[in-house]
Amino acid sequence: MTEPERRRFDCPIHRQWTSWKSRWTVIFIFLLTTLTLPTDAPCSEPDELLIVGRAHYMAGNLSEAIDPLESAAVGDDQVAAEAIYLLGRIYLLRGDFRQSKESFERAVEKCDQGYLRTSSCWRAAMGIGDALFGSGQYQEAIRRYRQATRGRTQTGPELDLKLALAEMALGREKQALERLREALVGIPVLSGWVGRERDFMNNLSMQGLAKNAPDRISRFYVSVGPVGRKVTTLEGIVLNPALHIQRVKTDGRFYLEVGPFVDSIEAVMMAETIKSGTSFGAEVVER
């Protein structure tokens, strides 16, 4: 084996070939990165570790994503910042709220240093509150949700929805419904619920989405359809790059399943967006 061939084989993306669960994921990443590398190019290990970790995350292989991302989350650069942020989301999905909070706090530090893109910055700040909410620390979650809006030019409307859920978890129904109304007014896809805030909250509860039990670990998906036999994407719908779409067959019909979502609010908003922007039905399911 020549020296260039040895360097390419030692890159983590090559070493992962036989260990990945999803061979299609391997082929995709192989074509995307490996075949575009010059034969004499040195291995950029942190970059490839991030690609490997992100691929596992998008394929739903959360356990397999942790090791490469942990290895990539070293140093002061954009690669490390992105790896740390993804680890926060993965640990949250796995119900490891302590490690999720620590990862999101590190991601916020990278934001302050300018290493993480703006959209991920406020989501990382919000993620700290999510981890606290998941562990049952509702009052502290409210404080961190509020803190996530300070000094940030870009935030998401779901912050107010999460504040409302935390208020409800503390038994402050009046404050929760008032905040929920303010949030729904500012979210076009949910504006139809304005004036029916209690119904909205009951709807979440009926789907098991307004949960406040910290021992329940859930992953949320949006089931879209039924769709045609050849439909594999959602035209006109902008998806977060971290989300994965797969086609599933249930009772002889085809559906698209979008996810995983870190929390129910993101899933509900995506379901409403899909229903308003396509001719398909969409509902949130819990795994």
SVG drawing of the C-alpha trace seen along z (x, -y; Angstrom):
<svg xmlns="http://www.w3.org/2000/svg" viewBox="-61 -42 65 47">
<polyline fill="none" stroke="black" stroke-width="0.4" points="0.0,0.0 1.4,-3.4 1.7,-6.2 -1.2,-8.2 -3.4,-5.0 -2.4,-4.4 -3.3,-7.9 -6.7,-7.6 -7.4,-4.2 -6.5,-5.6 -9.1,-8.3 -12.1,-7.6 -14.5,-7.5 -12.7,-4.4 -12.4,-2.7 -16.1,-3.0 -17.0,-1.1 -17.6,2.3 -19.1,1.1 -21.9,-1.1 -25.5,0.2 -26.8,-1.6 -24.9,-0.6 -26.8,-3.2 -25.5,-5.9 -21.9,-4.5 -22.3,-4.7 -23.7,-8.3 -20.9,-9.6 -18.3,-7.6 -19.4,-9.3 -19.7,-12.7 -16.3,-12.9 -13.9,-10.0 -14.1,-10.0 -13.6,-13.8 -10.4,-13.7 -7.2,-13.9 -5.1,-10.7 -2.3,-12.6 -4.6,-14.6 -3.8,-14.2 -6.6,-13.1 -8.5,-15.9 -9.7,-13.8 -11.9,-16.3 -13.8,-17.2 -14.4,-13.6 -15.3,-12.6 -17.9,-15.4 -19.3,-14.0 -19.4,-10.5 -21.1,-11.6 -23.6,-13.8 -24.4,-10.9 -25.2,-8.6 -27.3,-11.2 -29.3,-11.9 -29.8,-8.1 -31.1,-7.8 -28.0,-5.8 -27.6,-8.0 -25.2,-5.6 -22.9,-5.3 -22.8,-9.1 -21.4,-9.8 -17.8,-8.6 -16.9,-10.4 -18.5,-13.6 -16.8,-13.5 -13.5,-13.1 -14.3,-16.0 -15.4,-18.2 -11.8,-19.2 -10.3,-22.6 -11.5,-26.1 -13.0,-26.0 -16.3,-25.6 -15.9,-21.8 -15.6,-21.4 -18.5,-23.8 -20.9,-21.9 -19.9,-18.6 -20.6,-19.9 -24.0,-21.2 -25.0,-17.9 -23.9,-16.1 -26.2,-18.3 -29.2,-17.2 -28.2,-13.6 -27.9,-13.4 -31.3,-15.2 -32.8,-12.6 -31.3,-9.8 -32.6,-11.3 -29.1,-12.0 -30.1,-15.5 -27.0,-16.2 -24.6,-15.6 -27.0,-17.4 -27.0,-20.5 -23.2,-20.4 -22.8,-20.1 -25.3,-22.9 -23.4,-25.1 -20.2,-24.4 -21.9,-25.2 -23.1,-28.6 -19.5,-29.3 -18.5,-28.5 -21.2,-30.9 -19.8,-33.7 -16.4,-33.0 -18.0,-33.2 -17.6,-29.6 -21.2,-28.5 -23.8,-29.7 -26.5,-32.0 -29.4,-29.6 -27.6,-26.9 -26.6,-29.5 -30.1,-30.3 -31.1,-26.6 -28.1,-25.7 -29.2,-28.3 -32.8,-27.0 -31.4,-23.4 -30.1,-24.2 -33.7,-24.9 -34.9,-21.7 -32.4,-19.6 -33.6,-21.2 -37.2,-20.8 -36.6,-17.1 -35.0,-16.6 -38.0,-18.2 -36.3,-21.4 -39.1,-23.6 -38.3,-26.9 -34.7,-26.8 -35.8,-25.9 -38.0,-29.0 -35.0,-31.1 -32.8,-29.6 -35.5,-29.9 -35.7,-33.6 -32.0,-34.0 -31.8,-32.4 -33.5,-35.5 -31.2,-38.1 -28.7,-39.6 -29.6,-37.4 -30.9,-38.9 -32.4,-35.6 -34.6,-33.4 -37.4,-31.0 -41.1,-31.4 -41.1,-28.0 -39.4,-29.6 -42.6,-31.2 -44.4,-27.8 -41.9,-26.1 -42.2,-28.8 -45.9,-28.1 -45.4,-24.4 -43.0,-25.0 -45.5,-27.4 -48.2,-24.7 -45.9,-22.1 -45.6,-24.3 -49.3,-24.6 -49.5,-28.2 -52.3,-27.7 -53.4,-31.3 -49.9,-32.5 -49.3,-29.6 -52.5,-30.2 -51.7,-33.9 -48.2,-33.2 -49.5,-30.6 -51.8,-33.1 -49.0,-35.5 -46.9,-32.8 -49.6,-31.5 -50.3,-35.0 -46.7,-35.2 -46.6,-31.7 -48.5,-31.8 -48.9,-28.0 -50.5,-27.9 -52.5,-31.1 -55.7,-29.1 -55.5,-28.2 -55.7,-31.8 -58.6,-32.1 -58.5,-28.3 -55.4,-28.1 -56.9,-25.6 -57.9,-23.4 -54.3,-23.6 -52.9,-22.5 -55.5,-19.7 -54.6,-18.6 -50.9,-18.3 -51.9,-16.4 -54.1,-14.0 -51.1,-13.2 -48.9,-12.7 -46.8,-15.7 -47.3,-18.1 -45.6,-15.8 -43.9,-16.9 -42.7,-13.5 -38.9,-13.6 -38.6,-9.8 -40.3,-9.6 -37.7,-9.5 -39.4,-10.2 -38.4,-10.8 -41.0,-12.6 -41.6,-12.2 -44.0,-13.7 -45.9,-11.1 -46.9,-12.6 -49.4,-11.0 -50.6,-8.8 -48.3,-9.7 -47.9,-8.3 -45.7,-5.3 -42.9,-7.5 -43.0,-10.4 -39.8,-10.6 -39.5,-14.3 -41.6,-17.2 -41.5,-19.9 -41.6,-23.4 -41.0,-22.5 -37.7,-23.7 -36.3,-21.2 -33.6,-21.5 -30.5,-19.7 -30.5,-17.6 -33.8,-16.0 -34.1,-12.7 -36.9,-11.6 -37.7,-8.0 -40.5,-6.3 -42.5,-3.7 -45.4,-1.4 -48.3,-0.9 -51.4,1.0 -50.6,1.1 -50.1,-2.7 -46.9,-4.8 -46.0,-7.6 -43.0,-9.9 -41.7,-10.0 -39.7,-13.2 -37.5,-13.3 -36.3,-12.8 -37.4,-15.9 -35.8,-16.8 -39.1,-17.9 -42.8,-17.9 -43.1,-21.6 -40.7,-21.4 -42.7,-18.4 -46.0,-20.1 -44.8,-23.2 -43.4,-21.0 -46.7,-19.1 -48.7,-22.3 -46.2,-23.7 -46.5,-20.5 -50.3,-20.6 -50.5,-24.2 -47.8,-23.9 -48.8,-20.6 -51.9,-18.5 -50.8,-15.8 -52.0,-15.1 -49.4,-15.2 -49.5,-14.1 -47.0,-13.8 -46.1,-10.3 -44.0,-9.3 -41.4,-6.5"/>
</svg>
